[in-house]
């Protein structure tokens, strides 16, 4: 015989299910107000089961409905759901906006574990061509936010199909849209160990953006070319570095050159080792490290003699690891220092492929945050060989470490050939 408590629970569960089913039916209503209300409810609830039904409203004829549907799709897949409305006390209602560009800026770790259905990504790509500029903007950033978790064969297919659309948007009349397109290309096409050669149609479109009249767009194009490691951009970036010198745009061009790390750039990178510009010196060290020529280590170490700048010294540690296979401990220790954390984290992501065993000791560190960082770094490193170590962290006593490990394991499993 069912207890009263169980009967109550079943009644609540049934009512919730009926409400959800009714709401999803309302998505198909001919009344735009009904569709809008349904999208708002599902945005607040963030039910994973609503993702595919909601995709139909991403391309709805009504702009308000589209924007709510896009926000709902983003919220469904965030690791930390945003509560659009909540009450403070009994009177004041606080409204929290779900903005696709903010979610994108939070980075790939802002997403949860649930895979994004291709129906959702297809709808967002379609909405990128909407007549309303704001819908296009939000759909583009939502696509860039959610598509980053696609891996393996699906990733290769997605890059091939999305490349022409995104490349065309780099030439959009609106500079804000051009900037968004470049940022999304940089996130989505950022070079991974198993990636095929980048489509020249995509890379060349970004090179053309180097001539953009908008400084923010020009700088984003440089950053994107660095993320893509697009070798055909080296000459143009070198010319821009020589033109702009040591200002912000010159540094951005030089950073892209260092990230691409083509052998033809070795003399340019070496020339900055003896320079007085601290930022360029650190970038030059990074670039020489990525080139992998062990003979340059002596020059790097000589340039570091008497150096006191922490950023440059950390770049030196990065170079030593890549060029002489020393311990990763200096970079791991820097993860615990707020001012150096982001720099060290990116270095560790760069060195992780092929070096997963080097992370065994920090994976057992007493600091739970550090163990979680190790899981995230190995996941973003994209080397399936790191999977056994990541899976061991799934048994960790700390729930945040387990969450990070599960997220990394999902990424690495889908990256396997």
BAPA-346704 format. One line per field, with one value per residue (C-alpha): residue number from 1; residue in one letter; z, x, y. Coordinates in Angstrom, 1 decimal, padded with zeros to 4 digits, always signed. Example, Ala and Ser with C-alpha at 12.3 -4.5 7.8 and 13.67 -1.06 7.14 Angstrom:
! BAPA-346704
resi <- (1 2)
resn <- (A S)
up <- (+007.8 +007.1)
east <- (+012.3 +013.7)
north <- (-004.5 -001.1)
This chain:
! BAPA-346704
resi <- (1 2 3 4 5 6 7 8 9 10 11 12 13 14 15 16 17 18 19 20 21 22 23 24 25 26 27 28 29 30 31 32 33 34 35 36 37 38 39 40 41 42 43 44 45 46 47 48 49 50 51 52 53 54 55 56 57 58 59 60 61 62 63 64 65 66 67 68 69 70 71 72 73 74 75 76 77 78 79 80 81 82 83 84 85 86 87 88 89 90 91 92 93 94 95 96 97 98 99 100 101 102 103 104 105 106 107 108 109 110 111 112 113 114 115 116 117 118 119 120 121 122 123 124 125 126 127 128 129 130 131 132 133 134 135 136 137 138 139 140 141 142 143 144 145 146 147 148 149 150 151 152 153 154 155 156 157 158 159 160 161 162 163 164 165 166 167 168 169 170 171 172 173 174 175 176 177 178 179 180 181 182 183 184 185 186 187 188 189 190 191 192 193 194 195 196 197 198 199 200 201 202 203 204 205 206 207 208 209 210 211 212 213 214 215 216 217 218 219 220 221 222 223 224 225 226 227 228 229 230 231 232 233 234 235 236 237 238 239 240 241 242 243 244 245 246 247 248 249 250 251 252 253 254 255 256 257 258 259 260 261 262 263 264 265 266 267 268 269 270 271 272 273 274 275 276 277 278 279 280 281 282 283 284 285 286 287 288 289 290 291 292 293 294 295 296 297 298 299 300 301 302 303 304 305 306 307 308 309 310 311 312 313 314 315 316 317 318 319 320 321 322 323 324 325 326 327 328 329 330 331 332 333 334 335 336 337 338 339 340 341 342 343 344 345 346 347 348 349 350 351 352 353 354 355 356 357 358 359 360 361 362 363 364 365 366 367 368 369 370 371 372 373 374 375 376 377 378 379 380 381 382 383 384 385 386 387 388 389 390 391 392 393 394 395 396 397 398 399 400 401 402 403 404 405 406 407 408 409 410 411 412 413 414 415 416 417)
resn <- (X X X X X X X X X X X X X X X X X X X X X X X X X X X X X X X X X X X X X X X X X X X X X X X X X X X X X X X X X X X X X X X X X X X X X X X X X X X X X X X X X X X X X X X X X X X X X X X X X X X X X X X X X X X X X X X X X X X X X X X X X X X X X X X X X X X X X X X X X X X X X X X X X X X X X X X X X X X X X X X X X X X X X X X X X X X X X X X X X X X X X X X X X X X X X X X X X X X X X X X X X X X X X X X X X X X X X X X X X X X X X X X X X X X X X X X X X X X X X X X X X X X X X X X X X X X X X X X X X X X X X X X X X X X X X X X X X X X X X X X X X X X X X X X X X X X X X X X X X X X X X X X X X X X X X X X X X X X X X X X X X X X X X X X X X X X X X X X X X X X X X X X X X X X X X X X X X X X X X X X X X X X X X X X X X X X X X X X X X X X X X X X X X X X X X X X X X X X X X X X X X X X X X X X X X X X X X X X X X)
up <- (+000.0 -001.0 +001.8 +001.9 +001.3 -001.8 -003.1 -002.7 -004.4 -007.4 -007.6 -007.8 -010.3 -012.5 -012.3 -013.3 -016.2 -017.4 -017.2 -019.2 -021.8 -022.1 -022.4 -025.2 -027.0 -026.6 -028.6 -031.7 -031.0 -033.8 -031.2 -030.9 -027.3 -026.3 -028.0 -026.2 -022.8 -023.4 -024.4 -021.2 -019.0 -020.5 -020.3 -016.5 -016.1 -018.3 -018.9 -021.0 -022.7 -024.0 -026.1 -029.4 -029.2 -028.5 -031.6 -033.7 -032.0 -032.7 -036.3 -035.3 -037.3 -034.2 -033.0 -029.3 -029.5 -031.2 -028.6 -025.7 -027.4 -028.0 -024.3 -023.3 -025.4 -023.8 -020.3 -020.8 -021.4 -018.9 -016.0 -013.7 -014.7 -014.6 -012.7 -014.8 -012.0 -008.2 -005.3 -002.6 +000.5 -000.5 -002.9 -005.0 -008.1 -009.4 -013.1 -014.5 -018.2 -020.1 -022.7 -025.3 -025.6 -021.9 -021.9 -024.8 -022.9 -019.9 -022.0 -022.8 -019.2 -018.6 -020.3 -018.5 -019.4 -021.6 -025.3 -027.5 -030.2 -033.8 -034.2 -031.9 -033.6 -037.0 -035.8 -034.4 -037.7 -039.6 -037.2 -037.9 -041.2 -039.7 -040.8 -037.3 -036.3 -032.6 -033.4 -035.7 -033.0 -030.2 -032.5 -033.5 -030.0 -028.9 -031.7 -030.7 -027.1 -027.6 -030.6 -028.7 -027.0 -030.2 -030.8 -033.0 -036.3 -035.5 -035.0 -038.3 -040.0 -038.2 -039.1 -042.8 -042.8 -040.7 -042.2 -045.2 -043.1 -040.6 -043.2 -045.0 -041.7 -041.4 -044.2 -042.6 -042.7 -038.9 -037.2 -034.1 -036.2 -037.8 -034.4 -033.2 -036.3 -035.8 -032.1 -032.8 -035.6 -033.2 -030.5 -032.8 -035.2 -032.5 -033.4 -031.7 -031.9 -034.0 -036.3 -040.1 -041.9 -041.7 -044.7 -046.6 -047.2 -043.5 -042.8 -045.8 -044.8 -041.4 -043.2 -045.2 -041.8 -041.0 -043.3 -041.4 -040.5 -037.0 -034.6 -032.4 -035.5 -036.7 -033.3 -033.2 -036.6 -035.3 -032.2 -034.3 -036.8 -033.8 -032.4 -035.8 -036.2 -039.8 -041.5 -044.6 -042.3 -041.2 -043.9 -043.4 -039.6 -039.9 -042.1 -039.6 -036.7 -038.6 -039.4 -036.0 -034.0 -030.3 -029.8 -028.9 -032.5 -033.0 -029.9 -031.1 -034.5 -032.8 -030.4 -033.4 -035.0 -031.8 -031.6 -035.2 -034.6 -038.2 -038.8 -041.0 -037.9 -035.9 -036.7 -035.8 -032.5 -031.6 -032.3 -029.6 -026.9 -026.3 -026.6 -023.7 -024.3 -021.6 -023.2 -026.6 -024.8 -023.1 -026.4 -028.2 -025.7 -026.1 -029.9 -029.8 -027.3 -029.7 -032.6 -030.7 -031.6 -028.5 -029.7 -028.8 -025.1 -024.4 -025.9 -024.0 -020.7 -021.5 -022.1 -018.8 -016.9 -014.3 -015.4 -012.6 -014.5 -013.4 -016.8 -018.6 -016.1 -016.4 -020.2 -019.5 -017.5 -020.4 -022.8 -020.5 -020.3 -024.1 -025.0 -022.3 -020.7 -017.2 -014.5 -014.9 -011.2 -011.8 -014.0 -011.6 -008.7 -010.7 -010.9 -007.3 -007.8 -009.0 -011.1 -013.0 -013.0 -016.5 -018.1 -016.4 -017.2 -021.0 -020.9 -019.3 -021.8 -024.6 -023.1 -022.1 -025.4 -025.2 -021.6 -019.5 -017.2 -016.0 -014.4 -012.2 -009.1 -009.2 -009.8 -006.2 -004.6 -001.3 -002.9 -004.4 -006.6 -008.1 -008.8 -010.5 -012.6 -013.7 -014.9 -016.8 -018.3 -019.5 -021.0 -022.9 -023.9 -026.0 -025.8 -025.4 -023.7 -020.6 -020.2 -017.5 -015.3 -015.7 -015.0 -011.7 -010.7 -011.2 -007.9 -006.0 -002.7 -003.7 -005.8 -007.8 -008.8 -009.9 -011.9 -013.7 -014.3 -015.8 -018.0 -019.2 -019.7 -021.9 -024.0 -024.3 -025.1 -027.9 -029.2 -029.9 -033.5)
east <- (+000.0 +001.4 +002.2 +000.8 +004.2 +004.8 +001.3 +002.1 +005.4 +003.8 +001.1 +003.7 +005.8 +002.7 +001.6 +005.1 +005.1 +001.8 +003.0 +006.1 +004.1 +001.6 +004.4 +006.1 +002.8 +002.5 +005.7 +003.7 +000.8 -000.2 -000.4 +003.0 +002.2 +001.7 +004.9 +006.7 +005.4 +006.3 +009.9 +010.2 +009.0 +011.4 +014.3 +013.6 +013.2 +016.2 +014.9 +017.4 +014.4 +013.2 +016.3 +015.1 +011.5 +012.8 +015.0 +011.9 +011.5 +015.1 +013.9 +010.4 +008.9 +008.7 +012.0 +011.0 +010.2 +013.5 +015.5 +013.8 +014.4 +018.1 +018.5 +016.7 +019.0 +022.1 +020.7 +019.9 +023.5 +025.3 +027.0 +025.6 +022.0 +021.0 +017.9 +016.2 +013.8 +014.1 +012.6 +014.5 +012.3 +008.6 +008.6 +011.7 +012.2 +015.7 +016.0 +019.2 +019.7 +020.9 +023.2 +024.8 +027.9 +028.5 +028.2 +030.7 +033.1 +033.0 +034.8 +034.2 +034.2 +031.0 +029.1 +027.9 +028.2 +025.2 +025.9 +024.2 +021.9 +022.8 +019.2 +019.9 +023.2 +021.5 +018.7 +021.2 +023.2 +020.0 +019.2 +022.6 +021.1 +018.0 +016.9 +017.1 +020.7 +020.2 +018.9 +021.9 +024.3 +022.7 +022.4 +026.0 +027.4 +025.0 +026.3 +029.9 +029.1 +027.4 +029.4 +032.7 +031.7 +031.3 +034.2 +035.5 +033.7 +030.9 +033.4 +035.0 +031.6 +030.5 +033.7 +033.2 +029.6 +029.9 +033.0 +031.4 +028.7 +031.1 +033.6 +030.9 +030.0 +033.5 +032.6 +029.3 +028.5 +028.1 +031.5 +030.0 +028.9 +032.3 +033.9 +031.5 +032.2 +036.0 +035.7 +033.5 +035.8 +038.7 +036.9 +035.4 +038.4 +041.1 +043.7 +043.3 +045.6 +043.3 +042.1 +042.4 +044.2 +042.0 +039.9 +041.7 +038.4 +038.1 +041.7 +041.9 +038.7 +040.3 +043.5 +041.3 +040.0 +043.5 +042.7 +039.5 +039.1 +037.9 +040.8 +038.8 +038.0 +041.6 +042.9 +040.4 +041.5 +045.1 +044.1 +042.0 +044.8 +047.0 +044.3 +044.0 +047.8 +047.2 +050.6 +049.5 +048.9 +052.6 +053.7 +050.8 +051.2 +054.9 +054.3 +051.7 +054.1 +056.8 +054.3 +052.7 +055.9 +055.5 +052.0 +048.9 +048.3 +051.9 +051.9 +048.7 +050.4 +053.5 +051.5 +049.7 +053.1 +054.4 +051.3 +051.5 +055.2 +056.3 +060.0 +060.3 +059.5 +062.5 +064.8 +062.0 +061.3 +065.0 +065.5 +063.0 +064.8 +067.3 +064.7 +063.6 +059.9 +058.9 +055.6 +057.3 +060.2 +057.8 +055.9 +059.2 +060.1 +056.7 +057.1 +060.6 +059.4 +056.6 +059.1 +060.7 +064.3 +066.3 +069.3 +067.4 +067.1 +070.6 +069.6 +066.4 +068.1 +070.7 +067.9 +066.4 +069.6 +068.8 +065.1 +062.6 +059.3 +057.1 +055.4 +058.6 +060.0 +056.9 +057.4 +060.9 +059.6 +057.2 +060.1 +062.2 +059.5 +058.9 +062.6 +064.3 +061.4 +062.0 +059.3 +056.0 +056.1 +056.8 +053.7 +051.6 +052.7 +051.8 +048.2 +047.8 +048.8 +045.9 +048.0 +049.7 +046.9 +045.5 +048.9 +050.0 +046.8 +047.2 +050.8 +049.7 +047.0 +049.6 +052.0 +049.4 +049.2 +051.7 +052.7 +049.7 +052.0 +053.6 +050.3 +050.1 +051.6 +049.5 +046.5 +047.0 +047.7 +045.9 +044.4 +041.1 +041.0 +044.4 +043.1 +040.1 +042.4 +044.4 +041.2 +040.1 +043.6 +043.8 +040.3 +041.1 +044.5 +042.5 +044.8 +042.9 +046.0 +045.1 +041.8 +043.0 +044.3 +041.1 +039.0 +040.9 +039.9 +036.2 +036.5 +037.8 +036.3 +035.6 +032.5 +034.0 +036.9 +034.5 +032.5 +035.7 +036.9 +033.6 +033.6 +037.1 +036.4 +033.4 +035.6 +038.5 +036.2 +034.6 +038.0 +039.2 +039.4)
north <- (+000.0 +003.4 +005.8 +009.3 +010.8 +008.7 +009.5 +013.2 +012.8 +011.0 +013.7 +016.5 +014.6 +013.9 +017.6 +018.7 +016.2 +017.4 +021.0 +020.3 +018.4 +021.2 +023.8 +021.9 +021.7 +025.4 +025.8 +024.8 +027.2 +029.6 +032.3 +034.1 +035.2 +031.5 +030.5 +033.3 +032.3 +028.7 +029.7 +031.8 +029.0 +026.5 +029.1 +029.3 +025.5 +024.6 +021.1 +019.2 +017.4 +020.7 +021.4 +019.8 +021.0 +024.5 +024.4 +025.1 +028.5 +029.5 +030.3 +031.6 +034.4 +036.6 +038.1 +038.1 +034.4 +033.7 +035.6 +033.8 +030.4 +031.1 +032.2 +029.0 +026.8 +028.4 +028.0 +024.4 +023.5 +025.7 +024.0 +026.6 +027.4 +031.1 +031.8 +034.6 +035.7 +035.4 +037.2 +039.0 +039.0 +039.2 +042.1 +042.8 +040.6 +040.4 +039.7 +038.0 +038.2 +035.1 +036.6 +034.4 +036.6 +036.5 +032.7 +032.6 +034.8 +032.5 +029.9 +026.2 +025.1 +027.1 +024.2 +021.1 +017.5 +017.0 +016.8 +019.4 +017.8 +018.7 +019.9 +022.8 +023.7 +023.6 +025.9 +028.4 +028.4 +029.1 +031.9 +033.5 +034.6 +036.2 +039.6 +041.0 +042.0 +041.3 +037.8 +037.2 +038.4 +036.2 +033.1 +033.4 +033.6 +030.8 +028.6 +029.4 +028.6 +025.3 +023.9 +023.8 +020.6 +018.7 +016.3 +013.4 +012.7 +015.1 +017.9 +017.3 +017.3 +020.5 +022.3 +021.4 +022.5 +025.6 +027.0 +028.7 +030.4 +031.8 +032.9 +034.9 +036.6 +037.9 +040.3 +041.5 +045.3 +045.4 +045.5 +043.9 +041.0 +040.7 +040.7 +038.0 +035.8 +036.1 +035.2 +032.2 +031.0 +031.3 +029.2 +026.6 +026.1 +026.4 +023.8 +020.5 +017.4 +015.3 +018.1 +018.0 +020.9 +024.0 +024.9 +027.6 +029.3 +029.9 +030.9 +033.2 +035.0 +035.7 +037.0 +039.5 +040.8 +041.9 +044.9 +045.8 +049.5 +048.6 +048.1 +045.6 +043.5 +043.7 +042.5 +039.7 +038.5 +038.3 +036.4 +034.0 +033.3 +032.4 +030.1 +028.4 +028.3 +029.1 +029.1 +031.0 +034.1 +034.3 +036.8 +039.1 +039.1 +039.7 +042.7 +044.0 +043.6 +045.5 +048.2 +048.7 +048.1 +047.7 +049.0 +046.9 +045.8 +045.1 +042.9 +041.1 +040.4 +039.1 +036.9 +035.3 +034.7 +033.0 +030.8 +029.7 +029.0 +028.5 +027.8 +030.9 +033.1 +031.9 +034.9 +037.3 +035.6 +035.4 +039.1 +040.0 +037.9 +040.8 +043.5 +045.7 +045.2 +042.7 +041.6 +040.9 +039.1 +036.7 +036.1 +035.4 +032.8 +031.1 +031.1 +029.6 +027.0 +025.9 +025.7 +022.8 +023.6 +022.5 +024.5 +027.7 +026.9 +028.3 +031.6 +031.7 +031.0 +033.7 +036.2 +035.2 +036.0 +038.7 +038.8 +039.7 +039.8 +036.9 +036.7 +036.3 +033.9 +031.7 +031.7 +030.5 +027.6 +026.8 +026.8 +024.6 +022.0 +021.9 +021.9 +019.8 +017.8 +019.1 +018.9 +020.8 +021.7 +025.5 +025.8 +023.7 +025.9 +029.0 +027.8 +028.6 +032.2 +034.4 +036.7 +033.9 +031.4 +032.0 +032.1 +028.9 +027.1 +027.9 +026.7 +023.4 +022.9 +023.4 +020.9 +018.3 +016.3 +013.5 +014.3 +013.1 +011.1 +014.3 +015.2 +012.1 +013.8 +017.0 +014.8 +013.6 +017.0 +017.7 +020.9 +019.9 +022.9 +021.9 +018.4 +019.8 +022.1 +019.0 +017.3 +020.4 +020.9 +017.3 +017.5 +020.7 +019.3 +016.8 +013.9 +010.6 +009.1 +011.1 +009.3 +006.8 +009.5 +011.6 +008.5 +008.0 +011.5 +010.6 +008.6 +011.7 +012.5 +016.1 +016.6 +019.5 +017.3 +014.6 +017.1 +018.4 +014.8 +013.7 +016.8 +016.0 +012.3 +013.1 +015.4 +012.9 +009.9 +011.8 +012.9 +009.3 +008.3)
